[in-house]
Amino acid sequence: MSGAKKENIKKKILLFSRDRGGSNVIIPLIQPLKSMDYNVFLFGKDVALKNYHQRGFQGEDITSVTSIINVDNLTRFLMKENFDFIITSTSGDDYTERYLWKAAKIIKIPSFGILDNWINYGLRFSEYDQPRLEEYNLSKNHVYLPTKILVMDQYAKENMLKEGFENSRILISGQPNFDYIYSKRKSYSEKTIQEFRREIGCEKEEVLITYISEGIAKSYNENNPKKHYWGFTERSILINLINVLTKICQLLNLKIKLLIKLHPSSEDLNVFNEILKSNKANLSFIVRREINSFLVMASSRVICGMFSMFLVESFIFGCPILSILIGLKRENPFILDKKKIVKSILNEENLYDNLKDLILKNNFQLNNQIFQIGATEKVIEYMEEILR
């Protein structure tokens, strides 16, 4: 980050995100940009605003400057504020970023859109949202484009090219949130972990297992219990997990506490009531939405999920993980399986064997060199090249 300070003092940078994953790639940019004398304007929407607050930043709700989010209103907003550069996340089910890119193009402000995950690459730049993924797959038109799209690695870039994007529009930067996660490793004492366990109602003798739900059924408008886009939903995978945990409790005479972490924006607290209402010997449940993610990672014996970015983050943090995709009928979407680092579980028998081994042996092997570090600096370096 070697840009000349005199040139940067009055540069106005707009940062925007809408969901948790998107806000996680934007937050690491805030302090470095400010330290370089850029004038940073942090905007957000929905879950992103909560995540800003939890990470110690105050963002302004984009709806406070324009109650109706469309290209015309955002164009007027950008013209009034006279920003020099715009950096956003890339949502799959919200159009604010897309409208910002379009508005920025109209008034010739350079913009970056940063990917946070290895899924739905092209959808984020199309006229479709996530429930209309099948429609996107039929056309693959990318009508909303920032000046440059910043991606995590060469694998992501290759997939973007397959979706029809121009090579010159894609830059490999890494994922800024991974820098932050690496910095949080081993930063929680045993005392802090025990206090967290007590706070959530996990007894000393209980093994804490966490399930990361993803709100798949709602995201893909799945009303037919026999027809699923992926071949499973968060409910079917939870049932698989409970079946296996019940057997493990019986076999090993263990007490297990299953923490179910709801998706921050797409699930109701009562969504799993029917599944959880029956008593299970030595297996009890906690259901939370708002909870400290890093304390969850530090305190859990194993973190289970489907293909959530939370699993990748937990892996980087150093926590044992299991990707459970029982019923999968499409190409595996989990990036760590694609990279042949962590193999997804595709049946209950394998889930039982893997989960039992992790609970008993805790023999998770931490890989330190999977994802590049230094993404924050790389994003700013790319931005400065364009500003110069």
Buried (B, 14 or more C-beta within 10 A) or exposed (E): EEBEEEEBEEBBBBBBBBBBBBBBBBBBBBEBBEEBBBBBBBBBBBBBBBBBEBEEBEBBEBEEBBEEBEBEBBBBBBEEEEBBBBBBBBBBBBBBBBBBBBBBBBEEBBBBBBBBBBBBBBBBBBBBBBBBBEEBEEEBEBEBBBBBBBBBBEBBBEBBBEBEBEEEBBBBBBBBBBBBBBEBBEEBEEEEBEEBBEEBEBEEEBBBBBBBBBBBBBBBEBEEEEEBBBEBBBBBBBBBBBBBBBBBBEEBEBBBBBBBBBBBBBBEEEBBEEBBEEEBEBBBBBBBBEBBBBBBBBBBBBBBBBBBBBBBBBBBBBBBBBBBBBBBEEEBBBBBBBEEEBBBBBEBEBBBEBBBBBBEEEEBEEEEEBBBBEBBBBBBBBBBEEBE
